[in-house]
Amino acid sequence: MIGFLLTFCLYVTTVFLAIIPAFGISYTGAEESPIYVLTVLGTNALAICYVVCQELFHHKQAKGSIGFYLLPLLILFLYVIELAFGNLDDSSSTSKLIRYFFAYSASGIIIGTYCYRFDRFDLIAKNLEPLAIICSIGLIISLPSMYVEDEMSSTIGGGGGHQTISYVAAICFGIFSIGLRLKNMDRKYSYKLFASSYYRPIALALMIANAVICIVGGGRGGAILLIVNTLATLFYFSKEKFWRTILSIAAGGAVFYFAVTNVSSWGVDEMFRRGAERAFAFIGADGKIDMSETSERDKVYAIAGELIGSKPGLGYGPFHQYDICERYISEPYCHNLFCEWLLQGGIPYFALWLVVLIGSLRRIHRLIVQGAYHLIPIVSYPLVVLMFSGTYLMMPLFWFSIVYSYGFTSRNRDRMKACYKK
């Protein structure tokens, strides 16, 4: 139970709107119901309380530094310093993002630190499939309303807009694809139920259903995440037959697309065609990226580029840049991780974070090679979404991935070095 709570806590801000239809609940916004805020704050509070209790009563069993526990306080300290000596306004967009950071992402840091100190990544990995099953049920229940509505609003059957639908479906697809690949391998990170031969057809059906829902949802980021999860899974499980498998999947996908879009069945052809057109609208007829089909991201990135060019050396400040973005693009962030770093601290800050990110990915690669395959859907989501949407201040999985990868490999340095040499 506690493992599911910790896992749900990491994904709650993403899967909430997709998961509530499974329980027959409809959510139409904070103005109508506080259920979203209560769920996020409640799960985070419970998860943090659990970690605090573990540290208080079982700290002798822990290994590794407790330093990452102090990271939220460091970020708060930097914010206070900039508030006192910089250009921040306490009622600015930045103050809201800081509150969101503690409401959403601080738990990712706390859980990541707990997992490496107590070697309990299994609590997260084991509960990915149960979470994916519940999310899949919610998405399937919401599927009819996706077709009924001409515009996929944020209240479709309580299942969220097209971006939420596609992202969650792609996450579930990645989780099921990992579970199915582990049939004859070490399943130390799975419940015995999911190793059963009876479960495998169900998982395969849900994986295919999520792939279809991802495309029907029409989310561009979700479609990219679907591709990334597919390629990452093939890379780690089918290296020797990688390209052969890619060609087989491409051929199968083409046949499937032709069948669905040319055989009318309860309107499925229209749903799939409409979703596919929207999901891949950014790819022009000549095969090049058409930035005009990216929900005006082209305009946002153009303005962000001008702002970066004006102050490439030191940027606008780690927190003041959110106010700058609000002023020039009417949004508190520029929807791209690299641009965000450049705006915050210029080239030096960007270089620092790039070193951190590359180091984290190298460590994650070693962990996956050792058998922590469930890190694939955990890491792929924040990497993809932060290239096109949101801010890393509000992404708990980003912080979890960074903290866990550095913390676990540090406490197991010799073993990880031996693995890397292999």
N, C-alpha and C positions, 0 to 999 in steps of 0.2 A: 504493500500500500504506500509506504513512504517513498519507494522508488518511483511509483507512478506520479506522486505529488511533485517530486523534484523534476521529473521529465516534463510534466505538464507545465510547471513553472517556467521552464526554459522556452516553451513554445506557445504559452498562453496568449500572448499578444497577437500571434499570427493565426492560431487555429480556433480561437474563441468563436468567431462568427460562423465557422464551418462545423463546429462540434455541437453547438446547442440544438440544431434541428434533430439530432439523434435522440434528444430527450424531450422533444415536442415543444421546445421553447422558441419564441420568435422575439428578436431584439431589433427595435427600430430606432435606436439612438439613445444617448445619455439623457436627452430631454424627456424621454418617455420612461426610461428605467435605468437604475444605477447598477444593474447586474454586472455589466462589464467591469466597471471600476471596482466593485466589491470583489469580483472573481480575481482580478489581477492583484489587487492589494492583499486579499486574503490568502491566496496561494503563496505569494512572495513572503508574507509575514510568517506563515506556517513553516515554509522551507528554511527561512533564516533562523527561526526559533529552534528547529530541529538541529541545524548545524551548530548553533551555539551550545545546545545541550550536549551534543557529541563531543565538542571541544572541552566542555567543562568537566564531563564525567569520564571521558575515554581518551583524553589527550595523550596518555602514555602509549597508546597504540599507534599514534600518528607519526609520520615521518615527513621530512621536508620543511621548508620555511613557511612561517605564517605571514610572511611579508605581503602576499597578495590580498590578505584580508584588509589591509590598510589602504588599498588602492582607491576605494570610494572616498575615504577621508582625504587622500591626496588630491583627488579631483575637486572635492569641495574646498580644500584649502586654496588651490589655484584659482578657483572661481571667486573666493572671498578677496584674494589679493588683487585680482583684476577689477573686482567691484570697488575696492577701496582706492586703487591708484589709477584705474583705467577709465574708459568711457562708458562703462556699463550703467544701465538703469535698472534698479531693482524690480521694476514692473515690465521689463523688456521681454522679448521673445526668449532670450537666453535664460532668464530666471525660470521660465516655464520648462525649458529643455532640461535644466538641472533637476527640477522636480521629477520630470519624466525619467531621467536617468536613474534616480533612486527608486522610483516606482517600478521601472521595467528592468533595468540592466544591472543594478547592484547585486541582485540575486544571482545573476549569471556568474559574477566574480566570486561570490560566496560559495556557490555550489561547485564551481570549478576548483576552488582551493580545497574544499572538503574532499572532493573526489580524488585528487592526487595525494593529499595528505593521508587519507585512510584507504587508498587504493580501492575505491568503490565506483569505478566507472561502470561496473556491471549493473548498478542500480539504474543508470540512465539507459544503457544499451538494452537491457531486458524489457524495458517498458516502452520502447519505441513502437514495437508491433502492436501492443494493445492500444496505444494512442492512435496509431494509423488506422486500426480497424474502426474505432469510434468515429474518427474523422471521415473515413470512407462512407460509413453509414449516413452521416450528416450530409455529405456531398450528394450521395445518391438520392436522398430524400429531397434535397433542394433542386435536383436536376430538372424536374418538370417546370418549375417556376423560371428557370433560365430561358426556357423556350417561349413561355407565355409573354414575358416582358420584352419589349422592343429594345429598351435600354437597360443594361444590367446595373441596376442601382445598388446602393450599399445595404439594402434591406430585403434582397431577394430571399424569401422563405427563411429569413434569419441567417442565410448562408453567405452573406457578404457580396461584394462586387466582383467583377471579372478578375481583377488582380488577386484578390484573396482566394477565390475559387481555384484559379490556376496554380498559384503558389502552393497551396495546401495539397492539391492533387499531385503536384510534382514531388513534394516532400514525401507523401505516402508512397508514391511510385518508387522512390529511391529506397525507402525503408523495406518495402516488400521485395524489391529486387535483391537486396542484400540478404534478407532472410531465406529466399529461395536458393541463392547461391551457396548457402552454408549447409546444404542438405547432407553432404558427405564430409564436411570439415568440422573443425572444432567449433562447437556451439556453446562455449562457456559463457557467452553473453546472451543467452536466450533461455526462456522457460522451456521445459520439456514438452509442453503442449504444442509448441510451434515446431518441434522436430518430428511431430507425428505425421504419418503418411496421409491421414485424413485431412490435415490442415493444409497441405501443399496445394491441392486443387483450389481451395478457397483463396489462398494467398495469391495464386496465379490469376484467378478471376478478378480479384480486387486490384491487382497490379495493372491489368489490362483496362479495367474500368476507370482507374485513376488516370491512365494515359489518355483515354478518350475524354474524360471530364476536363482534363487540363487543356486540351485543344478546344473543346466546346466552350469552356469558360472564356477563351479569347484573350487571356492575359499574356502579354509579350514576355515579361520577365519569367512567368511560369513556364512558358514554352522553352525558353533558354535553359531554365533550371532542369527541365525534363531531359534535355539533350545532355547537359553537363553530368547529371546523375547516371545516365546511360553510359556515357563515355568513361566516367570514373569507375563504374562497376566493371565494365569490360576490361579496362586497363589493369585492374588489380586481380581479376579472376580469369581473364582469357588473354594474357599477354601473347602467348604463342600463336593464337588464332585471332588476334585483334582485328586486323583489316578484313579477314574473311567474315568474321562475325558482323562487322560494321556493314559490309556489303549485303549480307543476308538480311539484316535488320532494315536497311534502306529499301531493299526489294520488297520485303514483307510489308513495310509501311506504305509503300507506293500502291501495292495491291489492295491493302486495307482501305486507303484513302479513296481509290477508284471505286471499290465496292460500296463504301458508305455513301459517297457523293453521287453515285449513279443508280443506286437501288433505293427507291423511296420506301421507307418503312417507319410509319408513325411519326413522320417529320424528322427522323434522325438525320437524314441526308442534309436537310436545310440547317439543322442545328450545328452539325459538324462543319459544313461549308462556311457558315457565317462565323463560327469561332476560329476556324483555320485562317480565314481571310484577315480577321482582326489580329490574331496572334502573330502572323508573319507579314503584316502590312508594311513593316519597316524594311523588308527586302524588296527592292525595286525589280522591275522586269528585266533589267540588265544584270541582276544578281548583286548589285551594290546596295549599301545601307542608305535608305532614304530617311534622313533625319526629320523631314517634315511629317513623318508618320510615327512620331515618338511622343505623342501627347505634349507637344511644345517643349520637349526637353532640348531641342536644338536652340531655342531662344534662351532657355535657362543657361545652357552651357556656353553660349556666346557671351552672355553678360558675365558669367563667372570667369571666362577667359580674359575679358577686359579688366575685371577686378584683380585677377592674379597678375596680369601684366603691369598693372599700376603699382603693385607692391610685391614683387617676387622675392625680395630679400627676407623680410620678417613677417609678411602677411599682416593681418588685421587684429591678431590676438586670438588665443584659443577659444574664447567665448564671445568676444565682441564681433567676430565674423558672422555670427548668427543674426545679430542686429543689422549688420551690413546687408546680408542676403535678404532679410525682411524688407529693408528699405528699397533695394534695387530690383529684386525679382518677386517681391510680395510673398515670399516663403522664407522660413527660417533657415533652410539649408538648400544646397544646390543639387541634391540627389545624385551625388557621385563621390565615392570615398576619397579618391585621389585629389579631386578638386577641393574637397572639404579640408583636407590636410594642408594643401597649398594656401588656401585662404586663411587658415588658422595661424600658420607660422612660417609661411613661405617655403623656400627650397630646403633649409635646414630641418624644419619640422617634418616635412614630407620625407626627406631622406631617412630621418630617425625612425619614423613609423614604417617605412618601406623595409628597413633592416629588420625591425620587429616582426613584420608580417612574413617576410621570406623565411626568417628563422623559425617562426611558428609552423609554417607549411612544411619545412624540412623535417621538423620534429613529428608533425602529424603523419607525414609519409612513413617515417620509421615505425610509428605506432601501428599504422594500418598494416604494414608488412608483417609486423609481429602478431597480428590477429585482431586488432581493434577495428574491424571493418565497419562497425556502426558509426565510426567517426565520419564516414563519407557523407551521409545525408545530413549530419550535424553541421559539418563545415561548409558544404556546398551552398546551403541556403543563404547564410549571411554574405558569402563572397559574391554571389550572383545579385542578390537584392540590393546590396550597397553600391553596386556599380550603376544602378538605375533609379533607386528609390531610397528615401529615408536618410537617416543619419546613424552613425555607429554609436552615438550616445543612447539610442533607444533600441539597441539590438543585443539582447542578452546572450544569444548564441555566439555572437562575435567575441564578446568578452570571455565567455566560457571556453571557447576554442583556444584563445590566446593564453589564458591563465592555465588551463589544464595541460596544454602541450608543453609549456615551459616548466611548469611545476613538476609534472610526472617525469619528464626526461631528466630533469635536474636531480631528483631523488633516486633515479635509476640510471645514472650517467654511464657507468661501466657496461651495463647490459645493453643500453641503447647504442653505444659506440660499437660494440661487437656486432649488433644487428646491422648497423649501417655499413660496416666493412664487408659484410656478406653481400 
